[in-house]
Amino acid sequence: MNIIFVLIPIAILFVVIAALVFFWAIRSEQFEDLDRQGSSILFDEHTPEHKSEHDRQP
């Protein structure tokens, strides 16, 4: 029964840490614009093609 006196403060500590991490994520805008990240894989990137020394024509 004495283990309850150890487990309850540990559980409360875990809940407090989880809440702090959650509110930090909200304040630092980690959850903003979730739709763009999900659909960005569907579109091609417009990056310039770089040719290496081996690929260049003489």
C-alpha positions, 0 to 999 in steps of 0.5 A: 500500500505504500507504493501508492504514495510513490506512484501518485506523485510520479503520475502527477509529475508525468501529467504536468510535464505532458501539459507543459510540453503540449502548451509549449507546442501550442505557443510555438505554433507547432500545430499551425497549417497542418494541411499544407504539410500533408499535401506538400508530398503531392506536388513536385518541387521546383528545384533547378537541375544541377549537372555534375562534372561527369554529366556535362557535354564537352 
